[in-house]
């Protein structure tokens, strides 16, 4: 068993409840509470996705390099989850002690995970596994996460003034989204695409330039709002955009005529990136102050659209696959998602963006978006819990068998 995945499944259920709460608040049926808005996002980023990444990345590298199954590190898990509990209470209540404590514990857990991945075996020069790997993507992503944790921890306590950060919220979001999530997802695609598709990337040699473009692009997207410089952020945005499109082309080209294209999971993965690219494409319009483009409304709601439309949707494809590979290695694994989840999550993302441009009916559009997102989460959360239940059953059966053998002796 992998306790990270147990917690990830729990956060998936909590994300459903928070999406329902957001729908009721948007419709004016429940009162709004300031800190809850950020809690919704963090249930997915800090909760669901971070738990899943911490649980999966050591195993992904072990599969990649045909290394022994890594031992579970309980101290890292305990530090991460203690920190998350403190943050999930401290963020909405703006409690300094809980927020500082939570941020510190998550920071330490991330450093420990970074060191674990860095010290894992790498392929030798003569190994048949010496192709491009996601290791550097994971390490760079975790490094950006450390920046996001630091800035986010001090977000409500004026660390921005001490650190000379012009726009701290943007720095925090960019470090976690275009830093950690973008790079970690790209690494997983590089490492796992041959396994779930049976094909290699279209241009394997492009992985190295994609890594550097994405990393320096994320750096520009973090330093730009930090320094208040469009001259730094715009090149970063363009580099990240090129790297993302290049990565998607690597995936799409080999799949022409493939049976995989008849499954919803691959469409979650590919089309989910459209909602990551949307803020990148709109950003120049905001920077140029184009008339009719509601910059403040976009900046306020874009994080929700980004997390639910892109991060969560790519998670729909990857999480069930990772759960199956780690928890049920004897069973065939496939990308997750259903046609219902695919339709619902895209419809919700469309409605959220329509609401951004509609002042009069924004609450109802956004309420409907959260209802659809909650609906899309249901089959995913159910599949994760089913896999956890089967894995626990296997553990119990093995334990019972071991006890019986001991009793016979």
ABEGO torsion letter per residue (X at the ends): XBAAAAAAAAAAAAAAAAAAAAAAAAAGABBBBAAAAAAAAAAAAABAAAAAAAAAAAAAAAAAAGBBBBBBBAAAAAAAAAAAAAAAAAAAAGBAAAAAAAAAAAAAAAAAAAAAAAABBBBBAABAAABBBAAAAAAAAAAAAAAAAAAAAAAAAGAAAAAGBABAAAAAAAAAAABAAAAAAAAAAAAAAAAAAGBBBABAAAAAAAAAAAAAAAAAAAAAAAAGBAAAAAAAAAAAAAAAAAAAAAAAAAABGBAAAABAAAAAAAAAAAAAAAAAAAAAAAAAGBBGBBAAAAAAAAAAAAAAAAAAAAAAAAAAAAAAAAABAABBBBBBEBAAAAAAAAAAAAAAAAAAABAAAAAAAAAAAAAAAAAAAAAAAAAAAAAAAAAAAAAAAAAAAAAAAAAAX
